Amino acid sequence: MSNNKPQQKSTGGGLKNLFAGGAILFALALGILIYVFLLGDKSNFEGGDPVKGHPLNMLGTIHKGGIIVPLLICVNIVVLIFAIERFMTIFKANGKGSLSTFVRKVQGLMSANQVDDAIKACDAQQGSLANVVRSGLERYKLVAKDATLDRDAKAAAIQKELEEATTLELPMLSKNLVIISTCASIGTLIGLIGTVVGMIRAFSALSAQGAPDTAQLATGISEALINTALGIIASTIAIVLYNYFSTRIDGMTYSMDEASYSIVQNFHANN
């Protein structure tokens, strides 16, 4: 059975990597489509000219941000996609009911030496924590009947099983968080690049005309700052989501450690 676990983990990881790559490409394509067909629609500009016409609304103003805008839209969509994916994964991993209540229930059943009832509680709870606890309890039952091992060897076997089960569950919980953290870092940077490029274009246009036009300069600056705004929005949302998911995962990890410690201590107390 131990030989099957790595194989299943590897296959799932490959599928998730394909999902991550496909999601990013989809977000980029969608960002380009939104920029060209929604933001660049003729109704958003004076005279129906997206190139030379003055923007009539916010959509037109965002379009004037330039070629960096599709990348920023892509970053925002990527954050949204992986936020939904993480919400679904962590919701499933959380199982049914409160984790703290489940841990206390298992501790109570183990104190009463009701190992089979504790396993049934794991089956009812489901989720990542229940998977870890169930693996430890199954090994608990096996080593308790093994007369060839001493007490310390049995406790070590239980501890090892719990650590292996935790190691298999944690990567699934933290999968794709690096993408969200990357979006949090690069969102503002990409926005600043767009702003700098827009400012260069605005001042270059003014210098070519000779006499400064304050209205045109103000318009150029506002259009350039659109990039910064989109970048800050993406980074802010990504940072909030990353911290939220990290906190949830830390809570699950703490519950796993607490439950594992209780199982090992219970074995020492009853054997």
PyMOL commands that set and color helices and strands:
alter all, ss='L'
color gray80, all
select helices_A, chain A and resi 4-39+42-44+46-48+58-63+68-94+99-111+115-125+127-144+151-174+177-209+214-270
alter helices_A, ss='H'
color red, helices_A
deselect
rebuild
show_as cartoon
